[in-house]
Amino acid sequence: MASAEGSTSEGRVAFTYPGFSYYILARFFIVASLEMQSVAVGWQVYDITKRPLDLGLVGLAQFLPGIFLFLIAGHLADRLDRRKILLSCYGGMAACSALLLGLAEVRSRSVYLIYLVLVLLGIVRTINWPASRAILPQLIPDEHLPNGIAWNSIAFQSATILGPALGGVLYAFAHGPNSVYAISVVSAVVAIVSFFKIHLRPRQRPREEMSSKTMLAGFRYIWRKKVILGSISLDLFAVLLGGAVALLPVYAKEILRTGPWGLGLLRSAPGVGAGLMAILLAYRPLRRKVGVTMLWAVATFGVFTIVFGLSHNIILSMIALFIAGAADMISVVIRGTLIQRSTPDTIRGRVNAVDMLFIGASNEFGEFESGFTAQWLGTVPAVVLGGIGTLMVIVLWAWLFPDLRRAEGFADPEIVMAEATSRESPP
C-alpha cells in the first residue's frame, strides 16, 4: 500500500510547487483558446474559398514570422523576465482573438484579413514559445523536470481535446464563428489572470549584448549535441511529412461527410491519445532505451497517418488519429526532457527558440505542405504519401544518428557532461 501511495505521490510531484500549478492552469486556458479558434478559422476559411490550399496558407501565415523572429525571441527569453514576456504574449493572443471576433461581427468574407490577423498571432506565438519552454526550470527543480514536462504535456493535450470539440460544437450551434472567438477571448483573459499569481525561482543569468555570436549560440549548442540534434530534426521531418491536421476540414466535409461537430471530434482525437499517454508517462516515466523508443514511436505515428489517410469511416479515422497522437506524445516527452535536462539556463531560451523553429516548421509549415500537396495530388494521396515519407525518414535517421539510436536514458554520459560543464563555464 505504501508503495502504491509513493508512486501516486511521485506522479504528481511537480504540483508541490505552487508556481507550476498556476503555470499549468494558465497554459491550459491559453492553449484551449487557440485550439477553439483554430477550428473556427479552418472551417471559416474553407467555407469561404473551398480550396485546400487556403487551409495550408492558414499554417503558413502563422509560421512565417517564426523564420524571421525566432533568434530575437530566444535572445529575449534569455535576457528579459520570462514571466513578463509571457504575460505580454497572452495579452497579444487575446487581442488577436478579439480581432477575429470583430471581423466575424462585420461579416467580412475576406480571407486576406484573416491571414493578416494570423500573421500577428504568429509573431506573438514566436516570442511566446522560447520563454514558455525556458520558464519551466524556474518553476520546479531539475530532478523533477521529467514529471513537470509530462504534466505540461497533459495540460496541453487536455486543452487540445476540449478546445476543438467545444469550438466545433459552438460553431455548429451558433451557425458561425462569432461565439467561438468570443469564448477564445475569455479563455485568454483567464490565462492572464492565472499567470499573475506565478512567482519564479530566481536564477542568475548574464546580461549578454545582442550580437550574431550570442543569437546563434542555440544553433551551435544543438549542433554539438548530436542526440538533441537527431531528436528535434527527426520530429521536424516526420511531422512535416506526416501531418494531416490542416486537411481535417476537407476530410470532415468531403470524405467523411460530417459537419463542424465532426471536425471538432477529429481535431480532438490526437489530443485524447496524447493526453492519456502523457498521464501514463507521468506515473510510469521512461528510463531505458529512450532513443529506440522514440524511433518506434515516430514510426507508429507514420503508420497510423497512412491508416487515417485511407479511412472513409469516422470511427476508424478517430482511432487512427488517437493512436498517432499517443505515439507523437512519446516523442514529445523524450525530446523535451533531453533538451531541458541538458541545456544550461543561460542559453535555454535560445536553444528552445531553435526547437521552436523546428516544431513550427513541422506543424505550421507542414500544414502548408499538406495543403499544397492536396491541391496538387488530391487529399487522400497527400496524407498517405506523407505517412510513407515519415517511415522513410525513420530508417534514414536511425542510420544518420547512431547516438540517438543508442541513447539508453536521459542521463547518458553526453547529457551528464553537458550539465556539469554548464555549471563551470556557460556558453
Contacts in CASP RR format, 6 or more apart in sequence:
PFRMAT RR
TARGET T0000
AUTHOR 0000-0000-0000
METHOD contacts of the structure
MODEL  1
MASAEGSTSEGRVAFTYPGFSYYILARFFIVASLEMQSVAVGWQVYDITK
RPLDLGLVGLAQFLPGIFLFLIAGHLADRLDRRKILLSCYGGMAACSALL
LGLAEVRSRSVYLIYLVLVLLGIVRTINWPASRAILPQLIPDEHLPNGIA
WNSIAFQSATILGPALGGVLYAFAHGPNSVYAISVVSAVVAIVSFFKIHL
RPRQRPREEMSSKTMLAGFRYIWRKKVILGSISLDLFAVLLGGAVALLPV
YAKEILRTGPWGLGLLRSAPGVGAGLMAILLAYRPLRRKVGVTMLWAVAT
FGVFTIVFGLSHNIILSMIALFIAGAADMISVVIRGTLIQRSTPDTIRGR
VNAVDMLFIGASNEFGEFESGFTAQWLGTVPAVVLGGIGTLMVIVLWAWL
FPDLRRAEGFADPEIVMAEATSRESPP
7 283 0 8 1.000
8 283 0 8 1.000
10 147 0 8 1.000
10 283 0 8 1.000
11 147 0 8 1.000
11 282 0 8 1.000
11 283 0 8 1.000
12 147 0 8 1.000
12 151 0 8 1.000
12 282 0 8 1.000
13 144 0 8 1.000
13 147 0 8 1.000
14 20 0 8 1.000
14 140 0 8 1.000
14 144 0 8 1.000
14 147 0 8 1.000
14 148 0 8 1.000
14 151 0 8 1.000
15 21 0 8 1.000
15 24 0 8 1.000
15 151 0 8 1.000
17 139 0 8 1.000
17 140 0 8 1.000
17 144 0 8 1.000
18 197 0 8 1.000
18 199 0 8 1.000
19 139 0 8 1.000
19 197 0 8 1.000
19 198 0 8 1.000
19 199 0 8 1.000
19 200 0 8 1.000
20 136 0 8 1.000
20 139 0 8 1.000
20 140 0 8 1.000
20 148 0 8 1.000
20 151 0 8 1.000
22 194 0 8 1.000
22 195 0 8 1.000
22 197 0 8 1.000
22 198 0 8 1.000
23 135 0 8 1.000
23 136 0 8 1.000
23 139 0 8 1.000
23 195 0 8 1.000
23 198 0 8 1.000
24 151 0 8 1.000
24 152 0 8 1.000
24 155 0 8 1.000
25 155 0 8 1.000
25 191 0 8 1.000
25 194 0 8 1.000
26 90 0 8 1.000
26 190 0 8 1.000
26 191 0 8 1.000
26 192 0 8 1.000
26 194 0 8 1.000
26 195 0 8 1.000
26 198 0 8 1.000
27 132 0 8 1.000
27 152 0 8 1.000
27 155 0 8 1.000
27 156 0 8 1.000
27 159 0 8 1.000
27 191 0 8 1.000
28 155 0 8 1.000
28 156 0 8 1.000
28 158 0 8 1.000
28 159 0 8 1.000
28 191 0 8 1.000
29 159 0 8 1.000
29 187 0 8 1.000
29 188 0 8 1.000
29 190 0 8 1.000
29 191 0 8 1.000
29 194 0 8 1.000
30 90 0 8 1.000
30 93 0 8 1.000
30 187 0 8 1.000
30 188 0 8 1.000
30 191 0 8 1.000
31 155 0 8 1.000
31 156 0 8 1.000
31 159 0 8 1.000
31 160 0 8 1.000
32 159 0 8 1.000
32 162 0 8 1.000
32 163 0 8 1.000
32 166 0 8 1.000
32 187 0 8 1.000
33 93 0 8 1.000
33 94 0 8 1.000
33 97 0 8 1.000
33 183 0 8 1.000
33 184 0 8 1.000
33 185 0 8 1.000
33 187 0 8 1.000
33 188 0 8 1.000
33 191 0 8 1.000
34 93 0 8 1.000
34 184 0 8 1.000
35 159 0 8 1.000
35 160 0 8 1.000
35 162 0 8 1.000
35 163 0 8 1.000
35 164 0 8 1.000
35 167 0 8 1.000
35 267 0 8 1.000
36 163 0 8 1.000
36 164 0 8 1.000
36 166 0 8 1.000
36 167 0 8 1.000
36 168 0 8 1.000
36 170 0 8 1.000
36 180 0 8 1.000
36 183 0 8 1.000
36 184 0 8 1.000
36 187 0 8 1.000
37 97 0 8 1.000
37 100 0 8 1.000
37 180 0 8 1.000
37 181 0 8 1.000
37 184 0 8 1.000
38 164 0 8 1.000
38 267 0 8 1.000
39 163 0 8 1.000
39 164 0 8 1.000
39 167 0 8 1.000
39 168 0 8 1.000
39 171 0 8 1.000
39 180 0 8 1.000
39 260 0 8 1.000
39 263 0 8 1.000
39 264 0 8 1.000
39 267 0 8 1.000
40 100 0 8 1.000
40 167 0 8 1.000
40 168 0 8 1.000
40 170 0 8 1.000
40 171 0 8 1.000
40 176 0 8 1.000
40 177 0 8 1.000
40 180 0 8 1.000
40 181 0 8 1.000
40 184 0 8 1.000
41 58 0 8 1.000
41 100 0 8 1.000
41 114 0 8 1.000
41 118 0 8 1.000
41 177 0 8 1.000
42 55 0 8 1.000
42 58 0 8 1.000
42 249 0 8 1.000
43 168 0 8 1.000
43 171 0 8 1.000
43 177 0 8 1.000
43 249 0 8 1.000
43 260 0 8 1.000
43 263 0 8 1.000
44 104 0 8 1.000
44 114 0 8 1.000
44 176 0 8 1.000
44 177 0 8 1.000
45 54 0 8 1.000
45 55 0 8 1.000
45 58 0 8 1.000
45 111 0 8 1.000
45 114 0 8 1.000
46 52 0 8 1.000
46 54 0 8 1.000
46 55 0 8 1.000
46 249 0 8 1.000
46 250 0 8 1.000
46 253 0 8 1.000
48 54 0 8 1.000
48 109 0 8 1.000
48 111 0 8 1.000
49 111 0 8 1.000
51 375 0 8 1.000
52 247 0 8 1.000
52 250 0 8 1.000
52 371 0 8 1.000
52 374 0 8 1.000
52 375 0 8 1.000
52 378 0 8 1.000
52 379 0 8 1.000
53 371 0 8 1.000
53 372 0 8 1.000
53 374 0 8 1.000
53 375 0 8 1.000
54 111 0 8 1.000
55 246 0 8 1.000
55 247 0 8 1.000
55 249 0 8 1.000
55 250 0 8 1.000
55 367 0 8 1.000
55 371 0 8 1.000
56 246 0 8 1.000
56 367 0 8 1.000
56 368 0 8 1.000
56 370 0 8 1.000
56 371 0 8 1.000
56 372 0 8 1.000
57 111 0 8 1.000
57 115 0 8 1.000
57 368 0 8 1.000
58 114 0 8 1.000
58 115 0 8 1.000
58 118 0 8 1.000
58 246 0 8 1.000
58 367 0 8 1.000
59 118 0 8 1.000
59 246 0 8 1.000
59 363 0 8 1.000
59 364 0 8 1.000
59 365 0 8 1.000
59 366 0 8 1.000
59 367 0 8 1.000
59 368 0 8 1.000
60 364 0 8 1.000
60 365 0 8 1.000
60 367 0 8 1.000
60 368 0 8 1.000
61 115 0 8 1.000
61 118 0 8 1.000
61 119 0 8 1.000
61 122 0 8 1.000
62 118 0 8 1.000
62 119 0 8 1.000
62 121 0 8 1.000
62 122 0 8 1.000
62 125 0 8 1.000
62 364 0 8 1.000
63 122 0 8 1.000
63 360 0 8 1.000
63 361 0 8 1.000
63 363 0 8 1.000
63 364 0 8 1.000
63 365 0 8 1.000
63 367 0 8 1.000
63 368 0 8 1.000
64 119 0 8 1.000
64 122 0 8 1.000
65 119 0 8 1.000
65 122 0 8 1.000
65 123 0 8 1.000
65 125 0 8 1.000
65 126 0 8 1.000
66 73 0 8 1.000
66 122 0 8 1.000
66 123 0 8 1.000
66 126 0 8 1.000
66 356 0 8 1.000
66 357 0 8 1.000
66 360 0 8 1.000
67 357 0 8 1.000
69 123 0 8 1.000
69 126 0 8 1.000
69 127 0 8 1.000
70 126 0 8 1.000
70 130 0 8 1.000
70 353 0 8 1.000
70 354 0 8 1.000
70 356 0 8 1.000
70 357 0 8 1.000
71 215 0 8 1.000
71 216 0 8 1.000
71 350 0 8 1.000
71 353 0 8 1.000
72 210 0 8 1.000
72 215 0 8 1.000
73 126 0 8 1.000
73 127 0 8 1.000
73 129 0 8 1.000
73 130 0 8 1.000
73 131 0 8 1.000
73 353 0 8 1.000
73 356 0 8 1.000
74 130 0 8 1.000
74 131 0 8 1.000
74 215 0 8 1.000
74 349 0 8 1.000
74 350 0 8 1.000
74 352 0 8 1.000
74 353 0 8 1.000
75 208 0 8 1.000
75 210 0 8 1.000
75 214 0 8 1.000
75 215 0 8 1.000
75 350 0 8 1.000
75 353 0 8 1.000
76 85 0 8 1.000
76 127 0 8 1.000
76 130 0 8 1.000
76 131 0 8 1.000
77 85 0 8 1.000
77 130 0 8 1.000
77 131 0 8 1.000
77 134 0 8 1.000
77 348 0 8 1.000
77 349 0 8 1.000
77 350 0 8 1.000
77 352 0 8 1.000
77 353 0 8 1.000
78 134 0 8 1.000
78 205 0 8 1.000
78 208 0 8 1.000
78 346 0 8 1.000
78 347 0 8 1.000
78 348 0 8 1.000
78 349 0 8 1.000
78 350 0 8 1.000
79 205 0 8 1.000
79 207 0 8 1.000
79 208 0 8 1.000
79 210 0 8 1.000
82 131 0 8 1.000
82 134 0 8 1.000
82 135 0 8 1.000
82 138 0 8 1.000
82 200 0 8 1.000
83 135 0 8 1.000
83 195 0 8 1.000
83 198 0 8 1.000
83 200 0 8 1.000
85 127 0 8 1.000
85 128 0 8 1.000
85 131 0 8 1.000
86 128 0 8 1.000
86 131 0 8 1.000
86 132 0 8 1.000
86 135 0 8 1.000
86 195 0 8 1.000
87 192 0 8 1.000
87 195 0 8 1.000
87 196 0 8 1.000
88 127 0 8 1.000
89 124 0 8 1.000
89 125 0 8 1.000
89 127 0 8 1.000
89 128 0 8 1.000
89 131 0 8 1.000
89 132 0 8 1.000
90 128 0 8 1.000
90 188 0 8 1.000
90 191 0 8 1.000
90 192 0 8 1.000
90 195 0 8 1.000
91 188 0 8 1.000
91 192 0 8 1.000
92 124 0 8 1.000
93 121 0 8 1.000
93 124 0 8 1.000
93 125 0 8 1.000
93 128 0 8 1.000
93 188 0 8 1.000
94 185 0 8 1.000
94 188 0 8 1.000
94 189 0 8 1.000
94 192 0 8 1.000
96 117 0 8 1.000
96 118 0 8 1.000
96 120 0 8 1.000
96 121 0 8 1.000
96 124 0 8 1.000
97 181 0 8 1.000
97 184 0 8 1.000
97 185 0 8 1.000
97 188 0 8 1.000
98 181 0 8 1.000
98 185 0 8 1.000
99 117 0 8 1.000
99 120 0 8 1.000
100 114 0 8 1.000
100 117 0 8 1.000
100 177 0 8 1.000
100 181 0 8 1.000
100 184 0 8 1.000
101 178 0 8 1.000
101 181 0 8 1.000
101 182 0 8 1.000
101 184 0 8 1.000
101 185 0 8 1.000
102 181 0 8 1.000
103 110 0 8 1.000
103 113 0 8 1.000
103 114 0 8 1.000
103 117 0 8 1.000
104 176 0 8 1.000
104 177 0 8 1.000
104 178 0 8 1.000
104 181 0 8 1.000
105 178 0 8 1.000
108 114 0 8 1.000
126 356 0 8 1.000
129 352 0 8 1.000
129 353 0 8 1.000
129 356 0 8 1.000
129 359 0 8 1.000
130 349 0 8 1.000
130 350 0 8 1.000
130 352 0 8 1.000
130 353 0 8 1.000
130 356 0 8 1.000
131 349 0 8 1.000
133 339 0 8 1.000
133 340 0 8 1.000
133 348 0 8 1.000
133 349 0 8 1.000
133 352 0 8 1.000
133 355 0 8 1.000
133 356 0 8 1.000
134 345 0 8 1.000
134 348 0 8 1.000
134 349 0 8 1.000
134 352 0 8 1.000
135 200 0 8 1.000
136 145 0 8 1.000
136 148 0 8 1.000
136 149 0 8 1.000
136 152 0 8 1.000
136 340 0 8 1.000
137 145 0 8 1.000
137 203 0 8 1.000
137 340 0 8 1.000
137 345 0 8 1.000
137 348 0 8 1.000
138 200 0 8 1.000
138 201 0 8 1.000
138 202 0 8 1.000
138 203 0 8 1.000
138 345 0 8 1.000
139 198 0 8 1.000
139 200 0 8 1.000
139 201 0 8 1.000
140 147 0 8 1.000
140 148 0 8 1.000
142 341 0 8 1.000
142 419 0 8 1.000
145 337 0 8 1.000
145 340 0 8 1.000
145 341 0 8 1.000
146 285 0 8 1.000
146 333 0 8 1.000
146 337 0 8 1.000
146 341 0 8 1.000
146 410 0 8 1.000
147 282 0 8 1.000
147 285 0 8 1.000
148 282 0 8 1.000
149 333 0 8 1.000
149 336 0 8 1.000
149 337 0 8 1.000
149 340 0 8 1.000
150 278 0 8 1.000
150 279 0 8 1.000
150 281 0 8 1.000
150 282 0 8 1.000
150 285 0 8 1.000
150 333 0 8 1.000
151 278 0 8 1.000
151 282 0 8 1.000
153 274 0 8 1.000
153 275 0 8 1.000
153 278 0 8 1.000
153 281 0 8 1.000
153 329 0 8 1.000
153 332 0 8 1.000
153 333 0 8 1.000
154 275 0 8 1.000
154 278 0 8 1.000
154 279 0 8 1.000
154 282 0 8 1.000
157 271 0 8 1.000
157 272 0 8 1.000
157 273 0 8 1.000
157 274 0 8 1.000
157 275 0 8 1.000
157 278 0 8 1.000
157 329 0 8 1.000
158 275 0 8 1.000
160 267 0 8 1.000
160 268 0 8 1.000
160 270 0 8 1.000
160 271 0 8 1.000
160 274 0 8 1.000
161 268 0 8 1.000
161 271 0 8 1.000
161 272 0 8 1.000
161 275 0 8 1.000
162 268 0 8 1.000
163 268 0 8 1.000
164 263 0 8 1.000
164 264 0 8 1.000
164 265 0 8 1.000
164 266 0 8 1.000
164 267 0 8 1.000
164 268 0 8 1.000
165 264 0 8 1.000
165 265 0 8 1.000
165 267 0 8 1.000
165 268 0 8 1.000
166 183 0 8 1.000
167 180 0 8 1.000
167 183 0 8 1.000
167 260 0 8 1.000
167 264 0 8 1.000
168 180 0 8 1.000
168 260 0 8 1.000
168 261 0 8 1.000
168 262 0 8 1.000
168 263 0 8 1.000
168 264 0 8 1.000
169 260 0 8 1.000
169 261 0 8 1.000
169 264 0 8 1.000
170 179 0 8 1.000
170 180 0 8 1.000
170 183 0 8 1.000
171 177 0 8 1.000
171 179 0 8 1.000
171 180 0 8 1.000
171 260 0 8 1.000
172 259 0 8 1.000
172 260 0 8 1.000
172 261 0 8 1.000
173 179 0 8 1.000
174 180 0 8 1.000
203 345 0 8 1.000
205 345 0 8 1.000
205 346 0 8 1.000
206 346 0 8 1.000
206 426 0 8 1.000
208 214 0 8 1.000
214 350 0 8 1.000
215 350 0 8 1.000
217 347 0 8 1.000
217 350 0 8 1.000
217 427 0 8 1.000
218 347 0 8 1.000
218 350 0 8 1.000
218 351 0 8 1.000
218 353 0 8 1.000
218 354 0 8 1.000
219 354 0 8 1.000
220 427 0 8 1.000
221 343 0 8 1.000
221 347 0 8 1.000
221 350 0 8 1.000
221 351 0 8 1.000
221 427 0 8 1.000
222 228 0 8 1.000
222 229 0 8 1.000
222 232 0 8 1.000
222 351 0 8 1.000
222 354 0 8 1.000
222 355 0 8 1.000
223 229 0 8 1.000
225 342 0 8 1.000
225 414 0 8 1.000
225 415 0 8 1.000
225 418 0 8 1.000
226 401 0 8 1.000
226 403 0 8 1.000
226 404 0 8 1.000
226 414 0 8 1.000
227 338 0 8 1.000
227 401 0 8 1.000
227 403 0 8 1.000
227 404 0 8 1.000
227 407 0 8 1.000
227 412 0 8 1.000
227 414 0 8 1.000
227 415 0 8 1.000
228 338 0 8 1.000
228 339 0 8 1.000
228 342 0 8 1.000
229 401 0 8 1.000
230 397 0 8 1.000
230 400 0 8 1.000
230 401 0 8 1.000
230 403 0 8 1.000
230 404 0 8 1.000
231 291 0 8 1.000
231 294 0 8 1.000
231 331 0 8 1.000
231 334 0 8 1.000
231 335 0 8 1.000
231 338 0 8 1.000
231 404 0 8 1.000
232 335 0 8 1.000
232 339 0 8 1.000
232 354 0 8 1.000
232 355 0 8 1.000
232 358 0 8 1.000
232 359 0 8 1.000
233 358 0 8 1.000
233 397 0 8 1.000
234 294 0 8 1.000
234 295 0 8 1.000
234 298 0 8 1.000
234 331 0 8 1.000
234 393 0 8 1.000
234 394 0 8 1.000
234 397 0 8 1.000
234 401 0 8 1.000
234 404 0 8 1.000
235 298 0 8 1.000
235 331 0 8 1.000
235 332 0 8 1.000
235 335 0 8 1.000
235 358 0 8 1.000
235 359 0 8 1.000
235 362 0 8 1.000
236 358 0 8 1.000
236 359 0 8 1.000
236 361 0 8 1.000
236 362 0 8 1.000
237 362 0 8 1.000
237 390 0 8 1.000
237 393 0 8 1.000
237 397 0 8 1.000
238 298 0 8 1.000
238 301 0 8 1.000
238 302 0 8 1.000
238 331 0 8 1.000
238 362 0 8 1.000
238 390 0 8 1.000
238 393 0 8 1.000
238 394 0 8 1.000
239 301 0 8 1.000
239 328 0 8 1.000
239 362 0 8 1.000
239 363 0 8 1.000
239 366 0 8 1.000
239 390 0 8 1.000
240 361 0 8 1.000
240 362 0 8 1.000
240 365 0 8 1.000
240 366 0 8 1.000
240 369 0 8 1.000
241 369 0 8 1.000
241 386 0 8 1.000
241 387 0 8 1.000
241 389 0 8 1.000
241 390 0 8 1.000
241 393 0 8 1.000
242 301 0 8 1.000
242 302 0 8 1.000
242 305 0 8 1.000
242 370 0 8 1.000
242 383 0 8 1.000
242 386 0 8 1.000
242 387 0 8 1.000
242 389 0 8 1.000
242 390 0 8 1.000
243 305 0 8 1.000
243 362 0 8 1.000
243 366 0 8 1.000
243 367 0 8 1.000
243 370 0 8 1.000
243 383 0 8 1.000
243 386 0 8 1.000
244 251 0 8 1.000
244 305 0 8 1.000
244 308 0 8 1.000
244 309 0 8 1.000
244 370 0 8 1.000
244 383 0 8 1.000
245 267 0 8 1.000
245 270 0 8 1.000
245 363 0 8 1.000
245 367 0 8 1.000
245 370 0 8 1.000
246 366 0 8 1.000
246 367 0 8 1.000
246 368 0 8 1.000
246 370 0 8 1.000
246 371 0 8 1.000
247 370 0 8 1.000
247 371 0 8 1.000
247 374 0 8 1.000
247 379 0 8 1.000
247 382 0 8 1.000
247 383 0 8 1.000
248 263 0 8 1.000
248 266 0 8 1.000
248 267 0 8 1.000
249 263 0 8 1.000
250 374 0 8 1.000
250 379 0 8 1.000
251 266 0 8 1.000
251 309 0 8 1.000
251 317 0 8 1.000
251 379 0 8 1.000
252 258 0 8 1.000
252 259 0 8 1.000
252 260 0 8 1.000
252 262 0 8 1.000
252 263 0 8 1.000
252 264 0 8 1.000
252 266 0 8 1.000
253 259 0 8 1.000
253 263 0 8 1.000
254 379 0 8 1.000
255 312 0 8 1.000
255 379 0 8 1.000
255 380 0 8 1.000
256 262 0 8 1.000
256 266 0 8 1.000
256 312 0 8 1.000
256 313 0 8 1.000
256 314 0 8 1.000
256 317 0 8 1.000
258 314 0 8 1.000
262 314 0 8 1.000
265 314 0 8 1.000
265 318 0 8 1.000
266 314 0 8 1.000
266 317 0 8 1.000
266 318 0 8 1.000
266 321 0 8 1.000
269 317 0 8 1.000
269 318 0 8 1.000
269 319 0 8 1.000
269 321 0 8 1.000
269 322 0 8 1.000
269 325 0 8 1.000
270 321 0 8 1.000
270 322 0 8 1.000
270 324 0 8 1.000
270 325 0 8 1.000
270 328 0 8 1.000
271 322 0 8 1.000
271 325 0 8 1.000
272 322 0 8 1.000
273 322 0 8 1.000
273 323 0 8 1.000
273 325 0 8 1.000
273 326 0 8 1.000
273 329 0 8 1.000
274 325 0 8 1.000
274 326 0 8 1.000
274 328 0 8 1.000
274 329 0 8 1.000
274 332 0 8 1.000
275 326 0 8 1.000
275 329 0 8 1.000
276 326 0 8 1.000
277 325 0 8 1.000
277 326 0 8 1.000
277 327 0 8 1.000
277 329 0 8 1.000
277 330 0 8 1.000
278 329 0 8 1.000
278 333 0 8 1.000
281 329 0 8 1.000
281 330 0 8 1.000
281 333 0 8 1.000
286 293 0 8 1.000
286 330 0 8 1.000
286 333 0 8 1.000
286 334 0 8 1.000
286 409 0 8 1.000
286 410 0 8 1.000
287 409 0 8 1.000
287 410 0 8 1.000
288 408 0 8 1.000
288 409 0 8 1.000
289 407 0 8 1.000
289 408 0 8 1.000
289 409 0 8 1.000
290 334 0 8 1.000
290 338 0 8 1.000
290 407 0 8 1.000
290 408 0 8 1.000
290 409 0 8 1.000
290 410 0 8 1.000
291 334 0 8 1.000
291 404 0 8 1.000
291 405 0 8 1.000
291 406 0 8 1.000
291 407 0 8 1.000
291 409 0 8 1.000
292 405 0 8 1.000
293 330 0 8 1.000
293 334 0 8 1.000
294 330 0 8 1.000
294 331 0 8 1.000
294 334 0 8 1.000
294 335 0 8 1.000
294 404 0 8 1.000
295 394 0 8 1.000
295 397 0 8 1.000
295 398 0 8 1.000
295 404 0 8 1.000
295 405 0 8 1.000
297 327 0 8 1.000
297 328 0 8 1.000
297 330 0 8 1.000
297 331 0 8 1.000
297 334 0 8 1.000
298 327 0 8 1.000
298 328 0 8 1.000
298 331 0 8 1.000
298 390 0 8 1.000
298 393 0 8 1.000
298 394 0 8 1.000
299 390 0 8 1.000
299 391 0 8 1.000
299 394 0 8 1.000
300 323 0 8 1.000
300 324 0 8 1.000
300 327 0 8 1.000
301 324 0 8 1.000
301 325 0 8 1.000
301 327 0 8 1.000
301 328 0 8 1.000
301 331 0 8 1.000
301 390 0 8 1.000
302 324 0 8 1.000
302 327 0 8 1.000
302 386 0 8 1.000
302 387 0 8 1.000
302 389 0 8 1.000
302 390 0 8 1.000
302 391 0 8 1.000
303 387 0 8 1.000
303 391 0 8 1.000
304 320 0 8 1.000
304 321 0 8 1.000
304 323 0 8 1.000
304 324 0 8 1.000
304 327 0 8 1.000
305 320 0 8 1.000
305 324 0 8 1.000
305 383 0 8 1.000
305 386 0 8 1.000
305 387 0 8 1.000
305 390 0 8 1.000
306 383 0 8 1.000
306 384 0 8 1.000
306 387 0 8 1.000
306 388 0 8 1.000
307 316 0 8 1.000
307 320 0 8 1.000
308 317 0 8 1.000
308 320 0 8 1.000
308 321 0 8 1.000
308 324 0 8 1.000
308 383 0 8 1.000
309 317 0 8 1.000
309 320 0 8 1.000
309 380 0 8 1.000
309 383 0 8 1.000
309 384 0 8 1.000
310 380 0 8 1.000
310 384 0 8 1.000
311 317 0 8 1.000
311 320 0 8 1.000
335 355 0 8 1.000
336 355 0 8 1.000
337 410 0 8 1.000
338 410 0 8 1.000
338 415 0 8 1.000
339 351 0 8 1.000
339 352 0 8 1.000
339 355 0 8 1.000
340 348 0 8 1.000
341 410 0 8 1.000
341 411 0 8 1.000
341 415 0 8 1.000
341 419 0 8 1.000
342 414 0 8 1.000
342 415 0 8 1.000
342 418 0 8 1.000
342 419 0 8 1.000
343 351 0 8 1.000
343 352 0 8 1.000
343 418 0 8 1.000
343 422 0 8 1.000
344 418 0 8 1.000
344 419 0 8 1.000
344 422 0 8 1.000
344 423 0 8 1.000
344 426 0 8 1.000
344 427 0 8 1.000
346 422 0 8 1.000
346 426 0 8 1.000
346 427 0 8 1.000
347 426 0 8 1.000
347 427 0 8 1.000
370 382 0 8 1.000
370 383 0 8 1.000
371 382 0 8 1.000
373 381 0 8 1.000
373 382 0 8 1.000
373 385 0 8 1.000
373 386 0 8 1.000
374 382 0 8 1.000
374 383 0 8 1.000
376 382 0 8 1.000
377 385 0 8 1.000
397 404 0 8 1.000
398 404 0 8 1.000
398 405 0 8 1.000
403 414 0 8 1.000
END
